[in-house]
């Protein structure tokens, strides 16, 4: 099994070859992870001296040049911040994620079921407009400007399955008849449709010295976006746990930082 990911691009070409899925204890896993599950809010934000409109154009052009379809660009007056409650919620949620990933990687269903999910901090009970906002809070700005970019890219996964199937035949030898079973190699291929949805938010208040950029990647499978109470086949874990999205988000933020440092 292998994944081919272009670190500087964000349109990975993915293929996998296997003889049989090595899943015995866990046949389905949670499909709820986003890039922020790996990067945290702090690792999902960078700042730049460029103004918001210049940054918008930079990011939108980078997405398009790497095969992402920009589906919406919206202007507003909203900034993002991380409160103390957000920080405590993020730390708690990510501790659960790490325990879940450990159980998934070890194929231990009992270990997954025994994860202690008690002790939710007060920050996680604060009302949010979206479930992905557990680590940050949108705030209206009286002055300044913000831009939101939505984008989508297809990243189909092709599975090539090799195996052996029995073939039945009959051989006549004189007056006797014998049934013969031979093993015939088989080869099949199927493609699963995965996508990545990008949410990039750019903002600068009139009192800010620098423009801030937040980037988020969310996996989708056959049109179903990752979210609470959704599961997916365990053999899809390398494509559904949002590690690919976190690498893509890192690439987007690296382009913004490079522009901030070199001006090119």
C-alpha positions in Angstrom: 0.0 0.0 0.0 1.4 3.3 -0.9 0.4 6.9 -1.2 2.0 9.3 -3.6 1.7 12.9 -2.4 3.3 15.9 -3.9 4.5 18.0 -1.0 4.5 21.3 -2.9 1.3 20.6 -4.7 -2.0 19.8 -3.2 -3.5 17.4 -5.7 -2.1 14.0 -4.6 -2.3 11.0 -7.0 -3.3 8.0 -4.9 -3.1 4.3 -5.6 -3.1 1.2 -3.4 -2.4 -2.4 -4.1 -3.3 -5.2 -1.6 -4.2 -8.9 -1.5 -6.7 -8.7 1.3 -7.5 -6.0 4.0 -5.8 -6.8 7.3 -8.8 -5.8 9.3 -10.1 -8.2 11.9 -10.8 -6.3 15.0 -12.1 -3.0 13.5 -14.0 -3.0 10.3 -15.2 0.6 10.4 -13.6 3.8 11.7 -14.7 7.3 12.6 -15.0 9.7 9.6 -14.9 13.0 11.5 -11.3 14.2 11.2 -10.1 17.5 9.5 -6.7 19.0 9.0 -7.1 20.9 12.3 -7.2 17.6 14.1 -3.5 17.2 13.2 -2.3 20.8 13.0 -4.4 22.4 15.8 -5.6 25.9 15.4 -2.1 27.4 16.0 -0.7 25.3 13.1 -3.5 26.3 10.8 -2.9 30.1 11.0 -0.1 32.3 9.6 0.2 36.0 9.2 1.6 38.1 6.4 2.3 41.8 5.8 0.4 41.7 2.5 -3.1 43.2 2.5 -6.1 40.9 2.5 -6.9 41.3 -1.2 -3.4 40.5 -2.3 -3.4 37.5 0.0 -6.8 36.4 -1.4 -5.4 36.5 -5.0 -2.3 34.7 -4.0 -4.2 31.8 -2.3 -6.9 31.6 -5.0 -4.3 31.4 -7.8 -2.3 28.8 -5.9 -5.4 26.6 -5.4 -6.4 26.9 -9.1 -2.9 26.1 -10.3 -3.0 22.9 -8.3 -6.2 21.6 -9.6 -8.6 22.9 -7.0 -11.9 24.3 -8.2 -12.6 27.5 -6.3 -16.4 27.3 -5.7 -16.9 30.5 -3.7 -15.2 33.7 -2.6 -17.1 35.8 -0.1 -16.3 39.1 1.5 -17.2 40.0 5.1 -16.1 41.4 8.4 -15.2 38.4 10.6 -12.0 37.5 12.3 -11.0 34.3 14.1 -9.6 34.0 17.6 -8.9 31.2 20.1 -10.3 31.8 23.6 -9.1 30.0 26.7 -12.2 27.8 26.4 -11.3 27.0 22.9 -7.8 26.0 23.9 -9.0 23.7 26.7 -11.6 22.1 24.3 -9.0 21.6 21.6 -6.6 19.9 24.0 -9.3 17.5 25.3 -10.7 16.7 21.8 -7.2 16.1 20.4 -6.4 13.7 23.3 -9.4 11.7 22.3 -8.3 11.7 18.6 -4.8 10.4 19.5 -6.4 7.6 21.5 -8.7 6.7 18.6 -5.9 6.8 16.1 -3.8 4.5 18.4 -6.7 2.0 18.6 -7.3 2.1 14.8 -3.6 1.6 14.0 -3.4 -1.3 16.5 -6.7 -2.7 15.2 -8.0 -2.9 18.8 -11.8 -2.5 19.0 -11.9 -3.1 22.7 -9.2 -0.4 23.2 -11.4 2.0 21.1 -14.4 1.2 23.2 -12.6 1.8 26.5 -11.4 5.3 25.6 -12.5 7.6 28.5 -14.6 10.3 27.0 -15.7 11.9 30.3 -14.4 15.2 31.6 -15.4 17.4 28.7 -14.3 21.0 29.5 -16.7 23.9 29.6 -15.2 25.3 26.4 -16.6 22.4 24.4 -20.1 23.1 25.5 -20.1 26.7 24.2 -22.6 27.1 21.4 -20.9 27.1 18.0 -22.2 27.7 14.5 -20.3 24.6 13.2 -18.9 21.5 14.7 -15.4 22.2 13.3 -15.2 25.4 15.4 -14.3 23.6 18.6 -10.8 25.1 18.5 -11.6 28.7 17.6 -14.3 31.4 17.7 -15.4 33.7 14.9 -15.6 37.3 15.9 -17.3 40.2 14.1 -15.1 43.1 13.2 -16.4 46.6 13.2 -13.6 47.7 10.9 -11.4 45.9 8.5 -12.2 43.2 6.0 -12.3 39.4 5.6 -12.4 37.0 2.7 -13.5 33.4 2.7 -12.4 31.0 -0.1 -14.1 27.6 -0.6 -12.5 25.1 -2.9 -12.9 21.4 -3.9 -10.6 18.9 -5.5 -11.2 15.3 -6.5 -8.7 12.7 -5.3 -10.0 9.3 -6.4 -8.4 6.2 -4.9 -7.9 3.2 -7.2 -7.8 -0.2 -5.6 -6.1 -3.0 -7.5 -7.0 -6.4 -6.0 -5.1 -9.6 -6.8 -6.3 -13.0 -5.7 -6.8 -16.6 -6.5 -10.2 -18.3 -7.3 -10.9 -22.0 -7.7 -11.7 -23.3 -11.3 -13.6 -26.6 -11.7 -13.1 -28.8 -14.7 -13.6 -32.4 -15.8 -11.0 -34.8 -17.3 -12.1 -38.0 -19.1 -9.5 -40.8 -19.0 -10.8 -43.9 -20.6 -13.9 -45.0 -18.8 -13.1 -43.1 -15.6 -14.0 -39.5 -14.8 -12.1 -37.3 -12.4 -13.1 -33.8 -11.1 -10.2 -31.4 -11.2 -9.9 -28.2 -9.2 -7.3 -25.7 -10.3 -6.5 -22.3 -8.9 -6.8 -19.4 -11.3 -5.2 -16.0 -10.7 -7.7 -13.0 -10.7 -7.3 -9.3 -11.0 -9.9 -6.6 -10.4 -9.9 -2.9 -10.0 -12.2 -0.4 -8.4 -12.1 3.3 -7.7 -13.5 5.1 -4.7 -14.3 8.8 -5.0 -12.6 10.9 -2.4 -12.5 14.7 -2.4 -11.0 17.4 -0.2 -13.0 20.5 0.7 -10.9 23.6 1.5 -12.0 26.5 3.7 -9.6 29.4 3.8 -10.4 32.5 5.8 -8.4 35.7 5.4 -8.9 38.7 7.7 -7.4 42.0 8.9 -8.9 44.4 11.4 -8.1 48.1 10.9 -6.0 47.9 14.1 -4.0 44.9 13.0 -0.4 45.2 11.6 -0.7 42.0 9.6 -3.2 39.9 7.7 -4.1 36.5 9.1 -4.8 33.4 7.1 -6.6 30.3 8.4 -6.8 27.2 6.3 -8.8 24.0 6.8 -9.1 20.8 4.8 -12.0 18.4 5.2 -12.2 15.0 3.5 -15.3 13.8 1.6 -16.2 10.3 0.4 -18.7 9.9 -2.4 -20.2 13.3 -1.5 -20.4 12.7 2.2 -18.3 15.2 4.2 -16.5 14.1 7.3 -18.5 14.9 10.5 -19.7 13.6 13.8 -21.4 10.2 13.9 -20.1 9.2 10.4 -18.0 6.1 9.9 -16.2 4.6 6.9 -14.5 1.3 6.1 -11.3 0.8 8.1 -9.2 0.1 5.0 -9.8 3.6 3.9 -8.0 5.0 7.0 -5.0 6.4 5.0 -7.4 8.5 2.9 -10.0 9.4 5.5 -8.1 10.5 8.6 -7.3 14.0 7.1 -3.5 13.6 7.1 -3.6 14.2 3.4 -5.6 17.4 4.1 -3.2 18.5 6.8 -0.3 18.2 4.3 -2.3 20.2 1.7 -3.1 22.9 4.3 0.6 23.1 5.2 1.4 23.7 1.5 -1.1 26.6 1.3 0.2 28.2 4.4 3.8 27.8 3.3 3.1 29.7 0.1 1.7 32.6 2.1 4.7 32.5 4.4 7.1 32.4 1.5 5.4 35.4 0.0 5.6 37.2 3.4 9.3 36.5 3.7 10.6 37.0 0.2 7.9 39.1 -1.4 8.0 36.8 -4.4 
